[in-house]
Amino acid sequence: MIENYASPKFYNKFVEEVNTSLSGLSWLENIYPVARTGVDDQGTFPEVYRNDGEKKSERIFPHGNSISFFTVENYTQIDFFDTYEVNMSLYVWADLTKSTGKDYDYTIELVNDVTQILESHSAYSFNIDEGEPFADFSQLEKIINQNTMRPYSAFRIDFIVNLLICS
């Protein structure tokens, strides 16, 4: 299990707030925080620090009914008051046969649910990728057909959010 930070700051605070809102989506089952790129002899994969006091991380692969996780691309200071423009991505994968019981491809409805939540947290400048959402992770890309061919769906939403580094 991934533990939340006791007093999150900067983008970790933003992600925890968004994840609280995402947990209200009945179809989203496994919600992860910010992932880093792990590397082994098989390639790259997303992994998150467990935050349990040990030096362990957890690899994230599509499982269960659905998953989500974030990555941070970069951030740039935009004023003298410690405000930064943060470029992030939110990855989502879902088994469309298990998530809501609908019998059609309702990926755009899932995208809409997630973008509305991101907008409510002041994110903007969305770019949505359904074609190769896991391109940054070679281990997931190798099995792209298994991850994104129907009845599965996956997408990545790249976005920007302005955050104070001290809060």
Biotite code that builds the C-alpha atoms (Angstrom):
import biotite.structure as struc

atoms = struc.array([
    struc.Atom([0.000, 0.000, 0.000], chain_id="A", res_id=1, res_name="MET", atom_name="CA", element="C"),
    struc.Atom([1.198, 3.493, -0.828], chain_id="A", res_id=2, res_name="ILE", atom_name="CA", element="C"),
    struc.Atom([1.102, 5.906, 2.111], chain_id="A", res_id=3, res_name="GLU", atom_name="CA", element="C"),
    struc.Atom([0.315, 9.610, 1.687], chain_id="A", res_id=4, res_name="ASN", atom_name="CA", element="C"),
    struc.Atom([2.885, 12.138, 2.853], chain_id="A", res_id=5, res_name="TYR", atom_name="CA", element="C"),
    struc.Atom([2.222, 13.607, 6.325], chain_id="A", res_id=6, res_name="ALA", atom_name="CA", element="C"),
    struc.Atom([2.639, 17.210, 5.099], chain_id="A", res_id=7, res_name="SER", atom_name="CA", element="C"),
    struc.Atom([2.879, 17.168, 1.311], chain_id="A", res_id=8, res_name="PRO", atom_name="CA", element="C"),
    struc.Atom([4.308, 20.175, -0.504], chain_id="A", res_id=9, res_name="LYS", atom_name="CA", element="C"),
    struc.Atom([4.408, 21.494, -4.042], chain_id="A", res_id=10, res_name="PHE", atom_name="CA", element="C"),
    struc.Atom([3.304, 18.986, -6.680], chain_id="A", res_id=11, res_name="TYR", atom_name="CA", element="C"),
    struc.Atom([2.868, 16.169, -4.123], chain_id="A", res_id=12, res_name="ASN", atom_name="CA", element="C"),
    struc.Atom([0.230, 18.266, -2.363], chain_id="A", res_id=13, res_name="LYS", atom_name="CA", element="C"),
    struc.Atom([-1.499, 18.963, -5.685], chain_id="A", res_id=14, res_name="PHE", atom_name="CA", element="C"),
    struc.Atom([-1.484, 15.252, -6.592], chain_id="A", res_id=15, res_name="VAL", atom_name="CA", element="C"),
    struc.Atom([-2.896, 14.182, -3.226], chain_id="A", res_id=16, res_name="GLU", atom_name="CA", element="C"),
    struc.Atom([-5.705, 16.741, -3.576], chain_id="A", res_id=17, res_name="GLU", atom_name="CA", element="C"),
    struc.Atom([-6.497, 15.577, -7.108], chain_id="A", res_id=18, res_name="VAL", atom_name="CA", element="C"),
    struc.Atom([-6.331, 11.932, -6.025], chain_id="A", res_id=19, res_name="ASN", atom_name="CA", element="C"),
    struc.Atom([-8.867, 12.656, -3.294], chain_id="A", res_id=20, res_name="THR", atom_name="CA", element="C"),
    struc.Atom([-11.211, 13.949, -5.996], chain_id="A", res_id=21, res_name="SER", atom_name="CA", element="C"),
    struc.Atom([-10.397, 11.048, -8.335], chain_id="A", res_id=22, res_name="LEU", atom_name="CA", element="C"),
    struc.Atom([-11.319, 8.602, -5.571], chain_id="A", res_id=23, res_name="SER", atom_name="CA", element="C"),
    struc.Atom([-14.885, 9.862, -5.959], chain_id="A", res_id=24, res_name="GLY", atom_name="CA", element="C"),
    struc.Atom([-15.066, 8.312, -9.433], chain_id="A", res_id=25, res_name="LEU", atom_name="CA", element="C"),
    struc.Atom([-16.775, 4.960, -9.002], chain_id="A", res_id=26, res_name="SER", atom_name="CA", element="C"),
    struc.Atom([-14.921, 3.418, -11.932], chain_id="A", res_id=27, res_name="TRP", atom_name="CA", element="C"),
    struc.Atom([-11.372, 4.315, -10.790], chain_id="A", res_id=28, res_name="LEU", atom_name="CA", element="C"),
    struc.Atom([-10.024, 1.604, -8.492], chain_id="A", res_id=29, res_name="GLU", atom_name="CA", element="C"),
    struc.Atom([-6.229, 1.902, -7.983], chain_id="A", res_id=30, res_name="ASN", atom_name="CA", element="C"),
    struc.Atom([-5.042, 5.494, -7.582], chain_id="A", res_id=31, res_name="ILE", atom_name="CA", element="C"),
    struc.Atom([-1.313, 6.152, -7.317], chain_id="A", res_id=32, res_name="TYR", atom_name="CA", element="C"),
    struc.Atom([0.707, 9.316, -6.608], chain_id="A", res_id=33, res_name="PRO", atom_name="CA", element="C"),
    struc.Atom([3.659, 10.638, -8.620], chain_id="A", res_id=34, res_name="VAL", atom_name="CA", element="C"),
    struc.Atom([5.599, 7.886, -10.370], chain_id="A", res_id=35, res_name="ALA", atom_name="CA", element="C"),
    struc.Atom([9.218, 7.923, -11.429], chain_id="A", res_id=36, res_name="ARG", atom_name="CA", element="C"),
    struc.Atom([10.778, 5.967, -14.253], chain_id="A", res_id=37, res_name="THR", atom_name="CA", element="C"),
    struc.Atom([12.307, 2.725, -13.057], chain_id="A", res_id=38, res_name="GLY", atom_name="CA", element="C"),
    struc.Atom([14.861, 0.863, -15.128], chain_id="A", res_id=39, res_name="VAL", atom_name="CA", element="C"),
    struc.Atom([15.933, -2.773, -15.248], chain_id="A", res_id=40, res_name="ASP", atom_name="CA", element="C"),
    struc.Atom([17.318, -5.132, -17.898], chain_id="A", res_id=41, res_name="ASP", atom_name="CA", element="C"),
    struc.Atom([13.845, -5.387, -19.470], chain_id="A", res_id=42, res_name="GLN", atom_name="CA", element="C"),
    struc.Atom([13.472, -1.599, -19.984], chain_id="A", res_id=43, res_name="GLY", atom_name="CA", element="C"),
    struc.Atom([11.632, 1.214, -18.239], chain_id="A", res_id=44, res_name="THR", atom_name="CA", element="C"),
    struc.Atom([8.473, 1.145, -16.128], chain_id="A", res_id=45, res_name="PHE", atom_name="CA", element="C"),
    struc.Atom([6.560, 3.471, -13.796], chain_id="A", res_id=46, res_name="PRO", atom_name="CA", element="C"),
    struc.Atom([7.162, 3.035, -10.071], chain_id="A", res_id=47, res_name="GLU", atom_name="CA", element="C"),
    struc.Atom([6.079, 4.877, -6.937], chain_id="A", res_id=48, res_name="VAL", atom_name="CA", element="C"),
    struc.Atom([7.784, 5.149, -3.582], chain_id="A", res_id=49, res_name="TYR", atom_name="CA", element="C"),
    struc.Atom([5.756, 3.317, -0.944], chain_id="A", res_id=50, res_name="ARG", atom_name="CA", element="C"),
    struc.Atom([6.445, 5.994, 1.702], chain_id="A", res_id=51, res_name="ASN", atom_name="CA", element="C"),
    struc.Atom([6.295, 3.374, 4.452], chain_id="A", res_id=52, res_name="ASP", atom_name="CA", element="C"),
    struc.Atom([9.641, 4.113, 6.081], chain_id="A", res_id=53, res_name="GLY", atom_name="CA", element="C"),
    struc.Atom([11.527, 1.557, 4.018], chain_id="A", res_id=54, res_name="GLU", atom_name="CA", element="C"),
    struc.Atom([13.455, 1.971, 0.784], chain_id="A", res_id=55, res_name="LYS", atom_name="CA", element="C"),
    struc.Atom([10.887, 0.218, -1.369], chain_id="A", res_id=56, res_name="LYS", atom_name="CA", element="C"),
    struc.Atom([9.102, 1.266, -4.511], chain_id="A", res_id=57, res_name="SER", atom_name="CA", element="C"),
    struc.Atom([6.201, -0.397, -6.253], chain_id="A", res_id=58, res_name="GLU", atom_name="CA", element="C"),
    struc.Atom([6.035, -0.991, -9.987], chain_id="A", res_id=59, res_name="ARG", atom_name="CA", element="C"),
    struc.Atom([2.799, 0.075, -11.614], chain_id="A", res_id=60, res_name="ILE", atom_name="CA", element="C"),
    struc.Atom([1.332, -2.107, -14.338], chain_id="A", res_id=61, res_name="PHE", atom_name="CA", element="C"),
    struc.Atom([-2.280, -2.254, -15.516], chain_id="A", res_id=62, res_name="PRO", atom_name="CA", element="C"),
    struc.Atom([-4.195, -4.422, -13.069], chain_id="A", res_id=63, res_name="HIS", atom_name="CA", element="C"),
    struc.Atom([-7.594, -4.781, -11.471], chain_id="A", res_id=64, res_name="GLY", atom_name="CA", element="C"),
    struc.Atom([-10.394, -2.751, -13.004], chain_id="A", res_id=65, res_name="ASN", atom_name="CA", element="C"),
    struc.Atom([-8.448, 0.493, -13.452], chain_id="A", res_id=66, res_name="SER", atom_name="CA", element="C"),
    struc.Atom([-5.384, 2.481, -12.413], chain_id="A", res_id=67, res_name="ILE", atom_name="CA", element="C"),
    struc.Atom([-4.115, 6.041, -12.489], chain_id="A", res_id=68, res_name="SER", atom_name="CA", element="C"),
    struc.Atom([-0.775, 7.666, -11.736], chain_id="A", res_id=69, res_name="PHE", atom_name="CA", element="C"),
    struc.Atom([1.033, 10.956, -12.313], chain_id="A", res_id=70, res_name="PHE", atom_name="CA", element="C"),
    struc.Atom([4.434, 11.977, -13.612], chain_id="A", res_id=71, res_name="THR", atom_name="CA", element="C"),
    struc.Atom([6.158, 15.347, -13.372], chain_id="A", res_id=72, res_name="VAL", atom_name="CA", element="C"),
    struc.Atom([7.871, 16.425, -16.578], chain_id="A", res_id=73, res_name="GLU", atom_name="CA", element="C"),
    struc.Atom([9.461, 19.699, -15.428], chain_id="A", res_id=74, res_name="ASN", atom_name="CA", element="C"),
    struc.Atom([8.746, 22.976, -13.673], chain_id="A", res_id=75, res_name="TYR", atom_name="CA", element="C"),
    struc.Atom([9.777, 26.564, -14.272], chain_id="A", res_id=76, res_name="THR", atom_name="CA", element="C"),
    struc.Atom([9.629, 29.569, -11.950], chain_id="A", res_id=77, res_name="GLN", atom_name="CA", element="C"),
    struc.Atom([7.248, 32.155, -13.394], chain_id="A", res_id=78, res_name="ILE", atom_name="CA", element="C"),
    struc.Atom([7.461, 34.976, -10.834], chain_id="A", res_id=79, res_name="ASP", atom_name="CA", element="C"),
    struc.Atom([9.365, 36.191, -7.783], chain_id="A", res_id=80, res_name="PHE", atom_name="CA", element="C"),
    struc.Atom([6.789, 34.782, -5.355], chain_id="A", res_id=81, res_name="PHE", atom_name="CA", element="C"),
    struc.Atom([7.863, 31.137, -5.697], chain_id="A", res_id=82, res_name="ASP", atom_name="CA", element="C"),
    struc.Atom([5.142, 30.335, -8.238], chain_id="A", res_id=83, res_name="THR", atom_name="CA", element="C"),
    struc.Atom([6.096, 27.628, -10.694], chain_id="A", res_id=84, res_name="TYR", atom_name="CA", element="C"),
    struc.Atom([4.527, 26.369, -13.888], chain_id="A", res_id=85, res_name="GLU", atom_name="CA", element="C"),
    struc.Atom([4.524, 22.587, -13.507], chain_id="A", res_id=86, res_name="VAL", atom_name="CA", element="C"),
    struc.Atom([4.176, 20.293, -16.531], chain_id="A", res_id=87, res_name="ASN", atom_name="CA", element="C"),
    struc.Atom([2.623, 17.008, -15.492], chain_id="A", res_id=88, res_name="MET", atom_name="CA", element="C"),
    struc.Atom([0.945, 13.945, -16.950], chain_id="A", res_id=89, res_name="SER", atom_name="CA", element="C"),
    struc.Atom([-1.856, 11.779, -15.613], chain_id="A", res_id=90, res_name="LEU", atom_name="CA", element="C"),
    struc.Atom([-2.001, 8.204, -16.928], chain_id="A", res_id=91, res_name="TYR", atom_name="CA", element="C"),
    struc.Atom([-5.223, 6.196, -16.766], chain_id="A", res_id=92, res_name="VAL", atom_name="CA", element="C"),
    struc.Atom([-5.911, 2.583, -17.724], chain_id="A", res_id=93, res_name="TRP", atom_name="CA", element="C"),
    struc.Atom([-9.278, 0.817, -17.420], chain_id="A", res_id=94, res_name="ALA", atom_name="CA", element="C"),
    struc.Atom([-10.920, -2.497, -18.232], chain_id="A", res_id=95, res_name="ASP", atom_name="CA", element="C"),
    struc.Atom([-14.074, -1.250, -19.935], chain_id="A", res_id=96, res_name="LEU", atom_name="CA", element="C"),
    struc.Atom([-15.963, -4.476, -19.186], chain_id="A", res_id=97, res_name="THR", atom_name="CA", element="C"),
    struc.Atom([-15.470, -4.136, -15.430], chain_id="A", res_id=98, res_name="LYS", atom_name="CA", element="C"),
    struc.Atom([-15.398, -0.423, -14.693], chain_id="A", res_id=99, res_name="SER", atom_name="CA", element="C"),
    struc.Atom([-19.058, 0.508, -15.205], chain_id="A", res_id=100, res_name="THR", atom_name="CA", element="C"),
    struc.Atom([-20.724, -2.367, -17.024], chain_id="A", res_id=101, res_name="GLY", atom_name="CA", element="C"),
    struc.Atom([-21.399, -0.333, -20.186], chain_id="A", res_id=102, res_name="LYS", atom_name="CA", element="C"),
    struc.Atom([-21.238, -2.331, -23.410], chain_id="A", res_id=103, res_name="ASP", atom_name="CA", element="C"),
    struc.Atom([-19.626, 0.247, -25.703], chain_id="A", res_id=104, res_name="TYR", atom_name="CA", element="C"),
    struc.Atom([-16.335, 2.144, -25.906], chain_id="A", res_id=105, res_name="ASP", atom_name="CA", element="C"),
    struc.Atom([-16.890, 4.961, -23.437], chain_id="A", res_id=106, res_name="TYR", atom_name="CA", element="C"),
    struc.Atom([-13.258, 6.106, -23.191], chain_id="A", res_id=107, res_name="THR", atom_name="CA", element="C"),
    struc.Atom([-14.201, 9.718, -23.954], chain_id="A", res_id=108, res_name="ILE", atom_name="CA", element="C"),
    struc.Atom([-16.522, 9.676, -20.930], chain_id="A", res_id=109, res_name="GLU", atom_name="CA", element="C"),
    struc.Atom([-13.606, 8.584, -18.733], chain_id="A", res_id=110, res_name="LEU", atom_name="CA", element="C"),
    struc.Atom([-11.406, 11.314, -20.243], chain_id="A", res_id=111, res_name="VAL", atom_name="CA", element="C"),
    struc.Atom([-14.151, 13.848, -19.528], chain_id="A", res_id=112, res_name="ASN", atom_name="CA", element="C"),
    struc.Atom([-14.493, 12.700, -15.893], chain_id="A", res_id=113, res_name="ASP", atom_name="CA", element="C"),
    struc.Atom([-10.756, 13.102, -15.322], chain_id="A", res_id=114, res_name="VAL", atom_name="CA", element="C"),
    struc.Atom([-10.305, 16.421, -17.161], chain_id="A", res_id=115, res_name="THR", atom_name="CA", element="C"),
    struc.Atom([-13.197, 17.940, -15.195], chain_id="A", res_id=116, res_name="GLN", atom_name="CA", element="C"),
    struc.Atom([-11.438, 17.024, -11.966], chain_id="A", res_id=117, res_name="ILE", atom_name="CA", element="C"),
    struc.Atom([-8.120, 18.409, -13.204], chain_id="A", res_id=118, res_name="LEU", atom_name="CA", element="C"),
    struc.Atom([-9.842, 21.656, -14.258], chain_id="A", res_id=119, res_name="GLU", atom_name="CA", element="C"),
    struc.Atom([-11.453, 21.935, -10.824], chain_id="A", res_id=120, res_name="SER", atom_name="CA", element="C"),
    struc.Atom([-7.905, 21.927, -9.406], chain_id="A", res_id=121, res_name="HIS", atom_name="CA", element="C"),
    struc.Atom([-6.799, 24.732, -11.769], chain_id="A", res_id=122, res_name="SER", atom_name="CA", element="C"),
    struc.Atom([-4.975, 22.554, -14.296], chain_id="A", res_id=123, res_name="ALA", atom_name="CA", element="C"),
    struc.Atom([-5.001, 23.809, -17.880], chain_id="A", res_id=124, res_name="TYR", atom_name="CA", element="C"),
    struc.Atom([-3.571, 23.327, -21.380], chain_id="A", res_id=125, res_name="SER", atom_name="CA", element="C"),
    struc.Atom([-4.624, 19.695, -21.785], chain_id="A", res_id=126, res_name="PHE", atom_name="CA", element="C"),
    struc.Atom([-3.175, 17.353, -24.398], chain_id="A", res_id=127, res_name="ASN", atom_name="CA", element="C"),
    struc.Atom([-4.783, 13.913, -24.506], chain_id="A", res_id=128, res_name="ILE", atom_name="CA", element="C"),
    struc.Atom([-3.041, 10.865, -25.986], chain_id="A", res_id=129, res_name="ASP", atom_name="CA", element="C"),
    struc.Atom([-5.011, 7.645, -26.517], chain_id="A", res_id=130, res_name="GLU", atom_name="CA", element="C"),
    struc.Atom([-2.727, 6.306, -29.245], chain_id="A", res_id=131, res_name="GLY", atom_name="CA", element="C"),
    struc.Atom([0.498, 5.683, -27.317], chain_id="A", res_id=132, res_name="GLU", atom_name="CA", element="C"),
    struc.Atom([-0.184, 6.702, -23.737], chain_id="A", res_id=133, res_name="PRO", atom_name="CA", element="C"),
    struc.Atom([2.634, 4.585, -22.295], chain_id="A", res_id=134, res_name="PHE", atom_name="CA", element="C"),
    struc.Atom([5.323, 5.575, -24.817], chain_id="A", res_id=135, res_name="ALA", atom_name="CA", element="C"),
    struc.Atom([7.598, 6.788, -21.984], chain_id="A", res_id=136, res_name="ASP", atom_name="CA", element="C"),
    struc.Atom([7.677, 3.309, -20.415], chain_id="A", res_id=137, res_name="PHE", atom_name="CA", element="C"),
    struc.Atom([9.180, 0.648, -22.684], chain_id="A", res_id=138, res_name="SER", atom_name="CA", element="C"),
    struc.Atom([7.883, -2.303, -20.637], chain_id="A", res_id=139, res_name="GLN", atom_name="CA", element="C"),
    struc.Atom([4.327, -1.036, -20.950], chain_id="A", res_id=140, res_name="LEU", atom_name="CA", element="C"),
    struc.Atom([4.839, -0.093, -24.590], chain_id="A", res_id=141, res_name="GLU", atom_name="CA", element="C"),
    struc.Atom([5.978, -3.652, -25.409], chain_id="A", res_id=142, res_name="LYS", atom_name="CA", element="C"),
    struc.Atom([2.585, -4.924, -24.373], chain_id="A", res_id=143, res_name="ILE", atom_name="CA", element="C"),
    struc.Atom([0.604, -1.971, -25.717], chain_id="A", res_id=144, res_name="ILE", atom_name="CA", element="C"),
    struc.Atom([-1.903, -4.168, -27.542], chain_id="A", res_id=145, res_name="ASN", atom_name="CA", element="C"),
    struc.Atom([-2.679, -5.998, -24.324], chain_id="A", res_id=146, res_name="GLN", atom_name="CA", element="C"),
    struc.Atom([-3.026, -2.693, -22.435], chain_id="A", res_id=147, res_name="ASN", atom_name="CA", element="C"),
    struc.Atom([-5.034, -0.583, -24.854], chain_id="A", res_id=148, res_name="THR", atom_name="CA", element="C"),
    struc.Atom([-6.924, -2.835, -27.271], chain_id="A", res_id=149, res_name="MET", atom_name="CA", element="C"),
    struc.Atom([-10.586, -3.126, -26.446], chain_id="A", res_id=150, res_name="ARG", atom_name="CA", element="C"),
    struc.Atom([-12.009, -4.063, -24.008], chain_id="A", res_id=151, res_name="PRO", atom_name="CA", element="C"),
    struc.Atom([-9.162, -2.130, -22.358], chain_id="A", res_id=152, res_name="TYR", atom_name="CA", element="C"),
    struc.Atom([-8.627, 1.581, -22.641], chain_id="A", res_id=153, res_name="SER", atom_name="CA", element="C"),
    struc.Atom([-5.741, 3.852, -21.722], chain_id="A", res_id=154, res_name="ALA", atom_name="CA", element="C"),
    struc.Atom([-4.942, 7.513, -22.075], chain_id="A", res_id=155, res_name="PHE", atom_name="CA", element="C"),
    struc.Atom([-2.447, 10.094, -20.881], chain_id="A", res_id=156, res_name="ARG", atom_name="CA", element="C"),
    struc.Atom([-3.415, 13.667, -20.146], chain_id="A", res_id=157, res_name="ILE", atom_name="CA", element="C"),
    struc.Atom([-0.526, 16.136, -20.282], chain_id="A", res_id=158, res_name="ASP", atom_name="CA", element="C"),
    struc.Atom([-1.354, 19.388, -18.491], chain_id="A", res_id=159, res_name="PHE", atom_name="CA", element="C"),
    struc.Atom([0.050, 22.437, -16.743], chain_id="A", res_id=160, res_name="ILE", atom_name="CA", element="C"),
    struc.Atom([-0.684, 23.706, -13.258], chain_id="A", res_id=161, res_name="VAL", atom_name="CA", element="C"),
    struc.Atom([0.724, 26.745, -11.453], chain_id="A", res_id=162, res_name="ASN", atom_name="CA", element="C"),
    struc.Atom([1.842, 25.966, -7.916], chain_id="A", res_id=163, res_name="LEU", atom_name="CA", element="C"),
    struc.Atom([3.612, 27.652, -5.045], chain_id="A", res_id=164, res_name="LEU", atom_name="CA", element="C"),
    struc.Atom([6.755, 25.752, -4.154], chain_id="A", res_id=165, res_name="ILE", atom_name="CA", element="C"),
    struc.Atom([6.333, 26.434, -0.418], chain_id="A", res_id=166, res_name="CYS", atom_name="CA", element="C"),
    struc.Atom([2.744, 25.261, -0.094], chain_id="A", res_id=167, res_name="SER", atom_name="CA", element="C"),
])
